[in-house]
């Protein structure tokens, strides 16, 4: 096949090559008994559905990207598939780089964006969770006092939308207008309440994982700063009755 990229690690004498045959090849350089330099094919990595354009060796993992929009992670030592995810909404990924100082992977895609991925994103292997991993007692929970609202919820409450805050916390918007934090161990805690979010609300987390926003269906929304899994709600704003929530490139502090 045609070779698209080469990545050489001098301290390990390791060379990675990517190709249009949808594989990544790892080559090992060594000195033979006569002191001459030789190279041998250490391993081939499979799994991509299209051409592979870049591969990196990072902390014992091999990360590869290409035309299929997937980032694939394999164990470098034995070739075992570790995880994969679709990084650019179906657009081809042209390149990737790794910043060792902050341990962040950056990918650049044909959708015109550059995305960053913290180390836990590619290191931790996903788990298939059973449906009852988070017990949600709507009967008892609906009778609990809503924090800051000064009133009691009379009706049975239901989750309407959810998003993952980090590896242990899920943020859920409720039918009543509440936003509830939950852990995989089943602990629940109220974050905010606004009757204008009753019926339906959506929640989004910014790409840099620092800001969470909650929007109701009448143009009102909250923004909250995320700091070590703690939500600090800073301000209340109003939109012109728009039913969409998205993030710009504004930098939050």
Residue frames relative to the residue before (quaternion, step in Angstrom):
aa qw qx qy qz dx dy dz
X 1.0000 0.0000 0.0000 0.0000 0.00 0.00 0.00
X 0.5899 -0.5559 0.4510 0.3736 3.55 -1.34 0.17
X 0.3446 -0.7350 0.5488 0.1997 3.58 -0.87 0.96
X 0.2339 -0.8020 0.5403 0.1009 3.57 -0.78 1.08
X 0.8175 -0.0214 0.0379 0.5743 3.62 1.00 -0.67
X 0.1515 -0.7454 0.6419 0.0968 3.51 -1.35 0.52
X 0.0263 -0.7783 0.6273 -0.0090 3.56 -0.97 0.89
X 0.0793 -0.8280 0.5551 -0.0065 3.57 -0.52 1.23
X 0.1557 -0.7654 0.6216 0.0597 3.56 -1.01 0.96
X 0.3056 -0.8195 0.4584 0.1577 3.53 -0.07 1.36
X 0.6561 0.5296 -0.3325 0.4226 3.59 0.96 -0.80
X 0.7465 0.3432 -0.2024 0.5329 3.59 1.17 -0.51
X 0.3200 -0.7605 0.4897 0.2819 3.57 1.34 -0.19
X 0.4311 0.6867 -0.4445 0.3807 3.52 1.03 0.95
X 0.0930 -0.7856 0.6111 0.0276 3.57 -0.92 0.95
X 0.1426 -0.7697 0.6182 0.0712 3.57 -0.95 0.96
X 0.0443 -0.7885 0.6133 0.0116 3.57 -0.93 0.90
X 0.1766 -0.7654 0.6103 0.1022 3.56 -1.11 0.77
X 0.1177 -0.8238 0.5543 -0.0153 3.54 -1.11 0.71
X 0.5780 -0.5767 0.4454 0.3673 3.54 -1.33 0.20
X 0.5466 0.5888 -0.4193 0.4228 3.60 1.24 0.16
X 0.5226 -0.6922 0.3593 0.3445 3.59 1.38 0.35
X 0.6245 0.5110 -0.3598 0.4684 3.59 1.13 0.54
X 0.2737 -0.6842 0.6393 0.2200 3.49 -1.44 0.20
X 0.1602 -0.7904 0.5864 0.0758 3.57 -0.86 0.96
X 0.1879 -0.7586 0.6159 0.0998 3.56 -1.02 0.91
X 0.1161 -0.8059 0.5806 0.0038 3.56 -0.71 1.19
X 0.2004 -0.7848 0.5794 0.0911 3.56 -0.94 0.95
X 0.2287 -0.7556 0.6018 0.1212 3.58 -0.88 1.03
X 0.0992 0.7888 -0.5994 0.0934 3.59 -1.02 0.79
X 0.4473 -0.6547 0.5343 0.2928 3.54 -1.31 0.29
X 0.3537 -0.7315 0.5404 0.2184 3.56 -0.91 0.89
X 0.7594 -0.3922 0.2635 0.4472 3.57 -1.29 -0.03
X 0.6857 0.4562 -0.2796 0.4934 3.58 1.18 -0.52
X 0.5598 -0.6347 0.3776 0.3758 3.57 1.27 0.12
X 0.5154 0.6353 -0.4184 0.3946 3.57 1.26 0.26
X 0.4978 -0.6593 0.4830 0.2902 3.54 -1.14 0.72
X 0.0085 0.7825 -0.6218 0.0316 3.54 -0.94 0.96
X 0.2069 -0.7612 0.6015 0.1266 3.53 -1.29 0.32
X 0.0550 -0.7909 0.6094 0.0095 3.54 -1.05 0.78
X 0.5087 -0.6247 0.4951 0.3252 3.53 -1.17 0.59
X 0.2877 -0.7846 0.5300 0.1444 3.55 -0.52 1.19
X 0.7700 -0.2293 0.2063 0.5585 3.57 0.83 -1.01
X 0.2467 -0.7200 0.6193 0.1929 3.54 -1.27 0.44
X 0.2264 -0.7689 0.5883 0.1071 3.53 -1.06 0.85
X 0.1503 -0.8045 0.5737 0.0328 3.53 -0.83 1.10
X 0.4476 0.7201 -0.4844 0.2156 3.55 -1.33 0.00
X 0.6123 0.5510 -0.3616 0.4369 3.60 1.12 -0.47
X 0.4010 -0.7266 0.5150 0.2145 3.56 -1.12 0.75
X 0.7753 0.1858 -0.1052 0.5944 3.59 1.26 -0.21
X 0.7815 -0.3406 0.2344 0.4673 3.57 -1.31 -0.16
X 0.2951 -0.7449 0.5782 0.1542 3.56 -1.08 0.85
X 0.1862 -0.8445 0.4986 0.0590 3.57 -0.70 1.10
X 0.8108 0.0219 -0.0204 0.5845 3.62 1.11 -0.35
X 0.0226 -0.7757 0.6307 0.0093 3.55 -1.16 0.71
X 0.1056 -0.7840 0.6109 0.0309 3.55 -1.12 0.78
X 0.2748 -0.7136 0.6165 0.1874 3.55 -1.23 0.59
X 0.0675 0.8132 -0.5651 0.1215 3.58 -0.49 1.23
X 0.8552 -0.1535 0.0854 0.4876 3.57 -0.66 1.15
X 0.7663 -0.3769 0.2010 0.4799 3.58 0.83 0.93
X 0.6550 0.4571 -0.3129 0.5139 3.58 1.29 0.08
X 0.2452 -0.7129 0.6286 0.1911 3.52 -1.27 0.47
X 0.0967 -0.7881 0.6076 0.0180 3.56 -0.70 1.16
X 0.0024 0.8122 -0.5819 0.0427 3.58 -0.81 0.97
X 0.1049 -0.7842 0.6111 0.0253 3.55 -1.13 0.79
X 0.0996 0.8171 -0.5637 0.0681 3.55 -1.22 0.39
X 0.8438 -0.2633 0.1717 0.4350 3.48 -1.34 -0.46
X 0.6702 0.5437 -0.2991 0.4070 3.60 1.09 -0.62
X 0.4829 -0.6867 0.4082 0.3586 3.62 1.33 -0.04
X 0.5613 0.5987 -0.3939 0.4138 3.59 1.25 0.13
X 0.2183 -0.6856 0.6716 0.1768 3.51 -1.30 0.59
X 0.0934 -0.8079 0.5815 0.0206 3.56 -0.60 1.11
X 0.1490 -0.7795 0.6067 0.0463 3.54 -1.05 0.90
X 0.0094 -0.7863 0.6171 -0.0301 3.55 -0.83 1.07
X 0.5081 -0.5887 0.5200 0.3534 3.53 -1.27 0.41
X 0.4310 -0.7397 0.4547 0.2457 3.56 -0.59 1.14
X 0.6525 0.5658 -0.3197 0.3896 3.57 0.97 -0.84
X 0.8416 0.1374 -0.0405 0.5208 3.59 0.81 -0.95
X 0.5401 -0.6647 0.3829 0.3462 3.60 1.26 0.02
X 0.4038 0.7331 -0.4679 0.2839 3.58 1.25 0.02
X 0.4455 -0.6715 0.5204 0.2825 3.57 -0.99 0.83
X 0.2395 -0.8003 0.5398 0.1035 3.57 -0.75 1.07
X 0.7305 -0.3048 0.2132 0.5727 3.59 0.80 -0.98
X 0.0722 -0.7699 0.6278 0.0884 3.55 -1.34 0.07
X 0.0038 -0.7885 0.6148 0.0184 3.56 -1.22 0.44
X 0.4821 -0.6413 0.5208 0.2916 3.53 -1.28 0.54
X 0.2219 -0.8654 0.4434 0.0724 3.55 -0.30 1.29
X 0.8199 0.2120 -0.0803 0.5257 3.62 0.98 -0.72
X 0.6058 -0.6224 0.3464 0.3543 3.56 0.97 0.94
X 0.7747 -0.3606 0.1765 0.4885 3.56 0.94 0.87
X 0.5783 0.5850 -0.3838 0.4196 3.60 1.21 -0.27
X 0.5636 -0.5970 0.4408 0.3629 3.62 -1.04 0.66
X 0.3086 -0.7202 0.5921 0.1884 3.56 -1.17 0.67
X 0.2910 -0.8058 0.4959 0.1416 3.55 -0.49 1.20
X 0.8224 -0.0405 0.0895 0.5604 3.60 0.95 -0.78
X 0.0791 -0.7651 0.6345 0.0766 3.54 -1.34 0.23
X 0.0646 -0.7694 0.6348 0.0291 3.55 -1.17 0.69
X 0.2567 -0.7669 0.5734 0.1313 3.54 -1.22 0.52
X 0.2334 -0.7569 0.5991 0.1177 3.56 -0.88 1.03
X 0.3080 -0.7952 0.4961 0.1636 3.58 -0.32 1.25
X 0.6083 0.5898 -0.3606 0.3899 3.59 1.05 -0.67
X 0.7946 0.2315 -0.1168 0.5490 3.58 0.94 -0.87
X 0.3690 -0.7675 0.4529 0.2639 3.59 1.35 0.04
X 0.4487 0.6512 -0.4733 0.3880 3.55 0.75 1.12
X 0.2852 -0.7339 0.5964 0.1563 3.54 -1.04 0.89
X 0.1388 -0.7762 0.6114 0.0667 3.58 -0.95 0.93
X 0.0786 -0.7822 0.6171 0.0349 3.57 -1.00 0.88
X 0.1751 -0.7783 0.5965 0.0881 3.57 -1.08 0.79
X 0.0911 -0.8503 0.5184 -0.0032 3.56 -0.67 1.12
X 0.6638 -0.5172 0.3881 0.3758 3.51 -1.37 0.18
X 0.5610 0.5841 -0.3938 0.4347 3.59 1.28 -0.03
X 0.5702 -0.6304 0.3601 0.3844 3.59 1.30 0.09
X 0.6484 0.5210 -0.3197 0.4538 3.59 1.23 0.10
X 0.2358 -0.6942 0.6549 0.1831 3.50 -1.41 0.39
X 0.0926 -0.8188 0.5665 0.0092 3.56 -0.65 1.10
X 0.2269 -0.7760 0.5756 0.1226 3.54 -1.13 0.71
X 0.1625 -0.7872 0.5944 0.0256 3.50 -1.12 0.87
X 0.3508 -0.7420 0.5275 0.2193 3.63 -0.60 1.08
X 0.7012 -0.5252 0.2849 0.3889 3.53 -1.21 0.55
X 0.6446 0.5291 -0.3546 0.4229 3.62 0.97 -0.72
X 0.5566 0.6306 -0.3927 0.3719 3.59 1.19 -0.47
X 0.7839 0.3041 -0.1750 0.5122 3.57 0.92 -0.83
X 0.6348 0.5528 -0.3477 0.4130 3.60 1.16 -0.39
X 0.7283 0.4276 -0.2506 0.4732 3.57 0.88 -0.93
X 0.3643 -0.7415 0.5264 0.2009 3.54 -0.83 1.00
X 0.4656 -0.6904 0.4652 0.3004 3.61 -0.85 0.88
X 0.2442 -0.7503 0.5968 0.1456 3.52 -1.22 0.60
X 0.3763 -0.6642 0.5852 0.2736 3.56 -1.19 0.57
X 0.1782 -0.8242 0.5345 0.0566 3.56 -0.46 1.23
X 0.4491 -0.6698 0.5075 0.3035 3.63 -0.95 0.76
X 0.6484 -0.5583 0.3534 0.3781 3.55 -1.19 0.54
X 0.7253 0.4372 -0.2593 0.4643 3.60 1.03 -0.62
X 0.3403 0.7613 -0.4986 0.2364 3.61 1.17 0.35
X 0.7462 0.2252 -0.1677 0.6037 3.59 1.19 -0.54
X 0.2228 -0.7826 0.5625 0.1467 3.63 -0.24 1.15
X 0.0701 -0.8050 0.5891 -0.0009 3.56 -0.70 1.08
X 0.1173 -0.8171 0.5642 0.0168 3.56 -0.19 1.33
X 0.1527 -0.8329 0.5261 0.0784 3.58 0.08 1.26
X 0.6032 0.5692 -0.3732 0.4158 3.61 1.06 -0.60
X 0.7320 0.4015 -0.2354 0.4975 3.57 0.79 -1.04
X 0.6510 0.5423 -0.3253 0.4199 3.54 0.97 -0.82
X 0.6341 0.5491 -0.3415 0.4240 3.59 1.06 -0.67
X 0.6847 0.4757 -0.2891 0.4704 3.59 1.19 -0.41
X 0.5169 0.6488 -0.4187 0.3694 3.56 1.26 -0.08
X 0.5509 -0.6175 0.4454 0.3419 3.54 -1.16 0.56
X 0.3764 -0.7312 0.5246 0.2199 3.57 -0.83 0.97
X 0.4791 -0.7140 0.4379 0.2624 3.53 -0.62 1.18
X 0.8537 0.1401 -0.1265 0.4853 3.54 -0.82 1.05
X 0.6143 0.5831 -0.3618 0.3895 3.61 1.18 -0.17
X 0.3406 -0.7686 0.4810 0.2486 3.57 1.18 -0.52
X 0.7354 0.3460 -0.2422 0.5299 3.59 1.14 0.32
X 0.4703 -0.6609 0.5098 0.2866 3.54 -1.32 0.19
X 0.3985 -0.6798 0.5542 0.2680 3.55 -1.11 0.63
X 0.2752 -0.8090 0.5036 0.1273 3.57 -0.61 1.13
X 0.7519 0.4117 -0.2049 0.4723 3.57 1.04 -0.75
X 0.6132 -0.5269 0.4390 0.3919 3.50 -1.31 0.36
X 0.2701 -0.7949 0.5310 0.1153 3.56 -0.82 1.02
X 0.1342 -0.7933 0.5916 0.0519 3.56 -1.15 0.65
X 0.4556 -0.6473 0.5212 0.3192 3.60 -1.09 0.59
X 0.2370 -0.7922 0.5527 0.1043 3.56 -1.01 0.88
X 0.7832 -0.0893 0.0568 0.6127 3.59 1.04 -0.74
X 0.1207 -0.8013 0.5850 0.0320 3.56 -1.19 0.51
X 0.0340 -0.7725 0.6329 0.0385 3.53 -1.28 0.47
X 0.4666 -0.6779 0.4981 0.2731 3.57 -1.17 0.63
X 0.2957 -0.7644 0.5501 0.1600 3.58 -0.69 1.11
X 0.7460 -0.1792 0.1285 0.6284 3.57 0.93 -0.94
X 0.7812 -0.3630 0.2194 0.4579 3.58 -1.22 -0.26
X 0.7735 0.3380 -0.1809 0.5048 3.60 1.18 -0.32
X 0.7545 0.3768 -0.1953 0.5006 3.61 1.17 -0.28
X 0.1157 -0.7571 0.6412 0.0485 3.53 -1.07 0.90
X 0.2194 -0.7542 0.6054 0.1283 3.57 -1.00 0.87
X 0.0726 -0.8189 0.5687 -0.0286 3.57 -0.72 1.15
X 0.2331 -0.7341 0.6178 0.1586 3.58 -0.99 0.85
X 0.2817 -0.8003 0.5206 0.0960 3.54 -0.94 1.02
X 0.6785 -0.4927 0.3770 0.3933 3.53 -1.33 0.40
X 0.6853 0.5212 -0.2792 0.4252 3.58 1.03 -0.83
X 0.5866 -0.5566 0.3926 0.4381 3.61 1.21 -0.37
X 0.5198 0.6220 -0.4186 0.4094 3.55 1.29 0.10
X 0.1960 -0.6995 0.6633 0.1797 3.51 -1.40 0.33
X 0.1136 -0.8247 0.5537 -0.0175 3.54 -0.60 1.23
X 0.2653 -0.7279 0.6096 0.1679 3.54 -1.10 0.79
X 0.0470 -0.8018 0.5957 -0.0060 3.56 -1.01 0.82
X 0.2490 -0.7335 0.6090 0.1707 3.54 -1.25 0.51
X 0.6330 -0.5331 0.3916 0.4022 3.55 -1.25 0.34
X 0.6296 0.5285 -0.3401 0.4567 3.59 1.20 -0.34
X 0.6143 -0.5953 0.3359 0.3942 3.60 1.26 0.02
X 0.4833 0.6525 -0.4580 0.3619 3.62 1.20 0.00
X 0.1091 -0.7953 0.5956 0.0292 3.56 -0.98 0.93
X 0.0409 0.7896 -0.6110 0.0388 3.57 -1.07 0.70
X 0.4454 -0.6977 0.5019 0.2508 3.55 -1.02 0.88
X 0.2463 -0.7794 0.5633 0.1209 3.56 -0.98 0.89
X 0.7740 -0.1874 0.1313 0.5904 3.58 0.93 -0.83
X 0.1398 -0.7593 0.6259 0.1101 3.52 -1.36 0.25
X 0.1237 0.7510 -0.6437 0.0798 3.54 -1.07 0.82
X 0.4183 -0.7382 0.4711 0.2411 3.59 -0.59 1.14
X 0.5875 0.5758 -0.3716 0.4303 3.58 1.22 -0.35
X 0.6476 0.4668 -0.3189 0.5108 3.57 1.31 -0.14
X 0.4003 0.7334 -0.4656 0.2917 3.58 1.29 0.10
X 0.7328 0.3880 -0.3119 0.4639 3.54 -1.07 0.76
X 0.7563 -0.2636 0.1947 0.5663 3.56 0.75 -1.00
X 0.1165 0.7525 -0.6445 0.0686 3.53 -1.12 0.77
X 0.2621 -0.7528 0.5815 0.1628 3.55 -1.21 0.49
X 0.1814 -0.7713 0.6039 0.0869 3.54 -1.17 0.64
X 0.0251 -0.7901 0.6119 -0.0269 3.55 -1.04 0.89
X 0.2290 -0.7358 0.6203 0.1462 3.54 -1.23 0.62
X 0.5075 -0.6677 0.4547 0.2998 3.57 -0.91 0.94
X 0.6472 -0.5531 0.3544 0.3869 3.62 -1.13 0.55
X 0.6964 0.4499 -0.2860 0.4804 3.61 1.10 -0.55
X 0.4559 -0.7326 0.4079 0.2986 3.60 1.33 0.24
X 0.5470 0.6425 -0.3835 0.3755 3.61 1.15 0.51
X 0.7849 0.2440 -0.1174 0.5573 3.60 1.16 -0.47
X 0.1273 -0.7601 0.6336 0.0679 3.53 -1.07 0.87
X 0.1024 -0.7938 0.5980 0.0416 3.58 -1.00 0.83
X 0.1356 -0.7625 0.6301 0.0563 3.53 -1.13 0.82
X 0.0463 -0.8153 0.5770 -0.0162 3.59 -0.72 1.07
X 0.3080 -0.7344 0.5773 0.1806 3.55 -1.02 0.89
X 0.6043 -0.5896 0.4009 0.3557 3.56 -1.30 0.01
X 0.6655 0.4785 -0.3223 0.4735 3.60 1.23 0.32
X 0.7117 -0.4888 0.2579 0.4337 3.57 1.18 0.45
X 0.6193 0.5300 -0.3574 0.4559 3.62 1.21 -0.05
X 0.0800 0.7968 -0.5983 0.0264 3.54 -1.12 0.61
X 0.3339 -0.7031 0.5969 0.1946 3.52 -1.35 0.50
X 0.1270 -0.7324 0.6531 0.1442 3.53 -1.31 0.39
X 0.0849 -0.7985 0.5958 0.0165 3.55 -1.04 0.79
X 0.3717 -0.6987 0.5648 0.2337 3.54 -1.07 0.77
X 0.2583 -0.7586 0.5825 0.1356 3.55 -0.95 0.94
X 0.0830 0.7914 -0.5975 0.0986 3.56 -0.71 1.08
X 0.8227 -0.1747 0.0671 0.5367 3.56 -0.39 1.29
X 0.7044 -0.4877 0.2321 0.4606 3.54 0.89 1.12
X 0.5726 0.5343 -0.4048 0.4720 3.60 1.20 0.41
X 0.2632 -0.7764 0.5555 0.1390 3.56 -0.82 1.01
X 0.0677 -0.7793 0.6229 0.0041 3.56 -0.77 1.09
X 0.2102 -0.8030 0.5457 0.1150 3.58 -0.30 1.23
X 0.2496 -0.8351 0.4843 0.0764 3.53 -0.47 1.30
X 0.8392 -0.0390 0.1088 0.5314 3.56 0.76 -0.95
X 0.2908 -0.7192 0.6064 0.1748 3.48 -1.36 0.38
X 0.0364 -0.8140 0.5792 -0.0263 3.55 -0.78 1.00
X 0.2669 -0.7482 0.5807 0.1781 3.54 -1.32 0.16
X 0.2424 -0.7401 0.6124 0.1359 3.50 -1.08 0.86
X 0.5580 -0.6088 0.4487 0.3416 3.57 -1.26 0.29
X 0.7337 -0.4636 0.2397 0.4351 3.53 0.50 1.29
X 0.3968 0.7089 -0.4932 0.3112 3.57 1.03 0.72
X 0.3067 -0.7799 0.5280 0.1377 3.52 -0.96 0.90
X 0.5888 0.5357 -0.3886 0.4640 3.58 0.82 1.00
X 0.1109 -0.7731 0.6226 0.0494 3.54 -1.18 0.65
X 0.1604 0.7805 -0.5850 0.1513 3.56 -0.72 1.08
X 0.4034 -0.7114 0.5291 0.2264 3.56 -1.31 0.29
X 0.2843 -0.7192 0.6075 0.1813 3.52 -1.15 0.73
X 0.6459 -0.5241 0.3844 0.4004 3.57 -1.27 -0.17
X 0.3260 0.7578 -0.5072 0.2495 3.59 1.19 0.30
X 0.3474 -0.7321 0.5498 0.2025 3.56 -0.97 0.88
X 0.2191 -0.7726 0.5860 0.1086 3.57 -0.82 1.05
X 0.2063 -0.7735 0.5856 0.1278 3.56 -1.08 0.69
